[in-house]
């Protein structure tokens, strides 16, 4: 009787081990690759053309991807306002454009309520310009090449880098 109980226990342990290993293998073999956090942006690549934006208009163009519904965008607004004010005071400032996925009416209301002085382009699908979400910032040369980019809510270091790029310290 003891031998039989031992065999049943060993078979049960073996079956549980096979189920666990099989599940582990299934999860890892069928797992989709994790999308890149930067959406596929690379320094030196050409950035997508945006309606009404001429990259040759200034030495640099800063594209800020925002959403009226984005919590991290709202948390970053103070920084973006400071960035816009700093840039406005420069005679040869960086062209700044904000893109939004929402409608023109929603964007206009948001810009007015938040007191943003920025050229805003509504109705832009972020995936079309290789961005995965908001807020995101892309610095573009006058030739349309990506000089740098920041994805997600900017950290203090990222805020400094972005500000320096607008004030031409980098």
N, C-alpha and C positions, 0 to 999 in steps of 0.2 A: 504494500500500500504506500509506503514512504517513497519507494522508487517511482511509482506512478505519479505521485504528487510532485516529485522533483521534476519529472519530465514535463508535466503540464505547466509548471511554473517557468521552466526554461523556454518552452514554446511561447508562452505568453510574453515573457521578456523579449524574446527574439522578434515577435510580431510588433510589439510596441516600438522597438528600436527601428524596425523596417519602416513603419508608418512615419515616425519622426524624421528619419533620414530621407525618406521619399518626399515628404512635405518640404523639407529643407532644399532638396535638389530641385523640386518643381518650382519653388519660389525663386531660386537664384537662376535657374536656366530659362525661365519664361519671363523674367523681369525685364521691363522695357528700360532702355538707357535713360538716365536722368538728364533732362535738358540742361544745357549750359546756362548758368545764371546770367551771363551777359547776352544771351539770345543769339550768339554767333558773331558779335561785333569783334573786329580786330583792328588794331591801329594800322594805319596805312591803307585800309580798304576804302573804297568810295562809298560814301553815305548816300542813301536814297534821296532823290530830289523831292522837295516838299513844294506844294503848290504856292506860288507867289513868293518864293524865297530864292534870291540870287546870291549864291555863296561868294561870288566875286565882288559883291557890294562892299565888303570889308575884309580885313586881313583874316578875321576869324568869325565863325558863327557858332553860337552856343545854343543847342537845342535842348529844351527842358521838357520832358514828358511828364505831364500831370494829369490828374483826374479830379473832377469836382467831388467825387465820392471816396477819394483815397485818404485814409487816416494819416498815413505817413507823409503824404503831400501836405496836408494841413499842418502837421507838426513841423514841417520844414519851411513853411511859408515865411517865417521871420528871416531865415537865412536867404531865401530867394529874393525877398524884398530888399535886403541889404545889398545883395549882388546887383540887382537892377539899379539901385540908387548909386552905387559905386561906379557902375558902368556908364550911367547917364552923365556923370560928371567928367567923363573923359572926352577930349576932342576927337580922338580916333578910337572910339570904343568898339567893343566887340558887338556884332549884331546878335541880339538875343531873340529867340523865337520859342514860344511855348506851344506844344501840341497837346491836344485833348481828344479823347475818343467820343465825347458827348456832342450834342447838337450845338449849333451856333447860339441859340437862345440860352441854353444852360451855361455855356462858356461865357457869354457876354455878361450874364447876371453874376457869375462867380468872379470874373475879373473886376466888375464894378464893386461888388460887396467886399472883396479882399483888397481893393485899392492897388491892383497890380498894373504897372505901366509896361506892358509887353505886347509885342505883336503875337496874337493868338490865332492858331489854326485849329478849328474844330473838326471832328469827324475823321481823325487819323487813326487807322488800325495799327497799333504798335508792332504787331507781328510783321507788317509790311515793311517796317524799317528795322527789323531784327531786334526789337526790344520786347522783353517779356512782361513788363509792367511799369508801375509808377512808384515813386518818382525815379526818373532816370535822366542823366545829363550826358550830352555828347558834344565834344568840342571838335569843330570841323574847320579845315583850312579853306582859303579862298579858292582852292582847286577842288573842293568837295571831298577831301581825304580826311578820315578820322584821325585826329591827333591824340585824343584821349577820351575816356568815357567812365562814367560812374553809374552803377546800377543799384537801386534801392535807396532807402533813406540815408542821406550823407552823414558819415561820422564827422567828428571834429576835424580829423586829418583830411578827409575828403573835402569838407567845406573849405579848408585852407587851400588845398590844391585847386579847387574850382575857382575860388576868388583870385588866386595867383594867376591862373590861366586867363582870366578876364582882364586883369590889370597888367598882363604881359610880363609877369615876373618869371614865367616858365617858358 
